[in-house]
Amino acid sequence: MTSQLTQPVWITRDTELADACEHWADAEFLALDTEFVRTTTFYPKPGLIQLATTEECWLIDPLSITDWEPFRVLMRNPAVIKVFHSCAEDLEVCKRLFNELPDPLFDTQLAMAFAGHGHSVGFQRALSELLQVDIPKEATRSDWLKRPLSPDQVEYAVADVYYLRRIYPLLRDELVAQNRLSWLEEDCQRLLSDSRTTDDDFRDSYRRVKLGWKLRPQEQYILQQLSIWREHEARRRDVPRNKVADDRSLWNMARYKSSSKQELHKAGLPPHIYREAAEQLLDIISAALQADESQWPVMLDRPLSVEDGNRLKALKEIVNQRAEALQLPSELLASKRLLTPLARSDSDEIPSGLQDGWRRDAVGTALFDWLQHN
């Protein structure tokens, strides 16, 4: 593989990045990827940004760049399409590193799905199907913060964007031929919109706690307040959530309304959190117990009843039939997350993802018609 790859141009200084961004602004598209480390932290730690045009490949060292403004401007340049594969984590890195998202966006994993190649296709499989190329992935989980990078790391990093730039025009042509390019563009905009949503509210974070639905209304309010605290602490300490408090600990504190340090200890808090935050947690629980019912959150949904489970199966069958007719993965048409609210017989919630855009005609209307008669 090495003989095929373009030798990368390293960018390690602000002036080099500024000059390169001026050059890249004339490109029709840029193939992009990021490498990062996130084993013990809440936020990803960027280790490398890879970029390729139709001519060259570049490696940008985020450990030595201090002025990201030219790159930020490039990322929001509407004339330059930014191509990623499975971009969710890359978007997080971009937002964290230089507070900008790549727009317009073309995600080749989504494009593979829209073109009929399957759901959540990995990069290796995409290259195998489209280019008959196999690339090694041993360097995926290596330490991207060390310097210098090993030859294997450099080769791996270059290969990602070298081949990404080659599959982009192939997938774009497939989508144009199938009249589905606008579908991909809509979903990419949805990804960007979700990523732009501010993440400093946290009032819904209690919904991620397993078995939270088993708690009583007041206990769910305690759980909500404890979950908000955990979100703030994880970010402040820059550690994974479970290093602050795992779901079981939050659930125990809410269910048993911990009122002493001994009870907090029994709930299962990590020792250092117990030592440092016990008083704060007791204050949060005490305040939640005194709060008026009007402040309590919407109760978490219980598991589907047998009747609603059968409704969900019927809705999934409609999706499967429409997916087969369109030769699309059923998960792309309507995920379980979108279908479950519709399956509840006492719910009038219609997910926005099925009310508008390409999904409305593709599957939304068929689902709503079935619901009106059942």
C-alpha positions, 0 to 999 in steps of 0.5 A: 500500500505504501507505494500507492500513497501520496507523501504527505505535507506536514503542517506544524506552524500557523503560517503554514496553515494559513497559506494552505487554507488559502490554497484549499479555498479553491478546492471543490471538496476536501477529504478530512479525518481526525485522530484523537485519544479519549481513553481517560477523558470526557473530551477528545484530545486531538492528535492529528488532522488529515486532509486531502485534495485531488492533488495532495495529502496534508497532515496538520499537527494540532499540538503545535498549531495555535491560530485556527482562524484560517481553518475555521473560515475554511470549514464554513466556506459554502463553496468547499464540500467537506468529506468525512466517513462516519463523522460524528466523533470528527464533528466533536473534535472540530467543535472542541478544537476550533469551535466550528463545524465543517459545512457543507458536509458529505458523510461517505458512510451515510452515502453508502447507505443511501446508495444501497451498500448497507447500513453503517458500512465501515471504511475498510468495507467501503474501500473493498466494495468501491475500489477493491482495496484493503487497508490495515487498521492496526494503528486505529487505537494507537497513541496519536499524542506522541511525537514523532508518530511512527511510520505505520501511524503516518501511513494509516493516517494518510491512507484514510484521506487518500482513499476517501478522496477517491470514493467521494466522487464515486458515491456522489455520482451514484446518488445523483443517478438515483436522485438521492443526493438531496436526501444525503444533504438533508441528513448531513444538515441534520447531523450538523444541526444536532452537533450545534445544539448547545450542551449546557442544559443537561435537564434531559440527561437523567433519561440516560440512566438505566432503570430510571423509569422504575423510580417514583416521580419525586425520585426521578426529580432527584435523579434529574438533579444528580444527573445535571451535577454529573454532567457538569462534574465530568466536564469540569474534571474532564473525565468520563461520566462513570468516573464521577458516578455511574448510573447505579450510584445515581439511581441508588442516591435517588431511590433511597434519598441519601441523607448522610455521608454513610448513605452516599458511601453505600450508594457506590460513589467512587472514593475520591468523589465521596471525599470531595463532593459529599456535602454538595450531593447531600445539599442537592438531594435535600433541595430536591426533596423540598422542591415543589411538584411543579418542578418535577420532570416528565416521567420517564416512559415505562417499557412498552406493553405487550399491545404497544410492542405488537404495534411496534412490530407492525410499524417496523414491518411497514418500514421494512417493506418500504426499505425493500422497495427503495433498496435502502437499509431499514435503519436509515428509513426509521430507527427504533428511536423514531418508531417507539413513540409512535408505538405507544397507544396513549401517545400523540407524539409524531417525531419531526424526523418523519414529518418533513423532508425525504422521510415523509414521502418515503415512509412517514405517510405510510406509517401515519396512514396505518396509525389512523386505522389502528 
